[in-house]
Amino acid sequence: MQQIKAFLDKIVPISDLDWDFFTSKLQPRVFPKKSVFLKAGDIENHISFIESGAVRLFIPKEDPDKEITFGFSFKDEFVSAYDSFLTRTPSAYQLQALTDTKMLSITYADLQLVYKNTQLGNLIGRLTAERLYLIKSKREQNLLNLTAEERYLNLFEERPELLKEIPLKYISSYIGVTSQALSRIRKRL
């Protein structure tokens, strides 16, 4: 609980009353490495704060080598299939723990109660939505404006932990190239 408190305290002071109500709604969840904890076609019912671990967001394909990785989330970040969470419709993608992952999660129904009963709730909702939008917008702009090599370099300037935790096949999919093209890029660098 201290990690999420420290994270939120950087953004806004939280009253003890709001904090107690919010934390009463959080559920600890643990997922082993490689487990898919939200499948395509399921409705996302959680927003989660990652205490430790790494999560991949991806579109599954019949051939696992053709899966499309389009996002990662790490320690001290929120993760969700947020479009499914908001619209209460089935997710078009999956969430997978890439490492053993511990998170604190709040359900859709409980988050609505936090929104209704605290000042903290609306702030958390807005900040989560803003963060997810900015990540999505930046990724789209990078795919449109940068070369694969530039996307690779930017990724590791911003996220050096990727090299240690994420298989290269997921990184190549994320930057929009084949594994062979990523190997050539890495050799040149």
Secondary structure, 3 states (H helix, E strand, C coil): CHHHHHHHHCCCCCCHHHHHHHHHCCEEEEECCCCEEECCCCECCEEEEEEECEEEEEECCCCHHHCEEEEEEECCCEECCHHHHHHCCECCCEEEECCCEEEEEEEHHHHHHHHHHCHHHHHHHHHHHHHHHHHHHHHHHHHHHCCHHHHHHHHHHHCCHHHHHCCHHHHHHHHCCCHHHHHHHHHHC
